[in-house]
Amino acid sequence: MKRLIILAARLHPSWWRTRYGDEFDELLRREPGSAAVLVDVLANATRVRLRAMLPSEGGSFMTGHTRHPERLAMLGLVILLPSATLVTIAVLKYIFGVAGPFDAIEPSLTPIVTHPVGETVLILAPYVALLLAALPVTRLAVSARAGGMRAAIEIAAPLVNVVVAMASVLVAAVMLVYWLAENL
């Protein structure tokens, strides 16, 4: 268990390990090797990495703007790409009658699409991509006043985040229309 804890401690960013690593390693050597300590180390590494994504004025991951939202949008694009490709070639075949691309990859794609894990990943990809593109650039402010509550949503997004979010919504909408046409 101690080895896992030491490995988990290496998940902290390098700047953090440079500043606190020796002291943290000494603290870990004195602690008993338990699952609770492992969870604490993993949670702290995650917390430090998430805080590093935030602007210096503070906030929280879910309610503040990150420093590099474009990176998360690009990750969302990578996650979205297989589903978007499949949807595009399916639309070409079944809507426009251009069967070539679909028929060429169908034999190798069928085992992936029919497997429960593959199907789940392809279906959830647009939603994950949307979250990666939209959450980091969305600020939610909620305040209580004497007369009730007030909520405001502010979005300040780079172009890549907007494009990935729109593509995610489009792919999810086409998938929903397909599902409705097949099942109703």
Secondary structure, DSSP 8 states (H G I E B T S, - for coil): -HHHHHHHHTTS-HHHHHHHHHHHHHHHHHS---HHHHHHHHHHHHHHHHHHTS-TT---TTTS--S-HHHHHHHHHHHHHHHHHHHHHHHHHHTT---HHHHHHHHHHHHHHHSHHHHHHHHHHHHHHHHHHHGGGEEEEEEEETTEEEEEEEE---HHHHHHHHHHHHHHHHHHHHHHHHH-
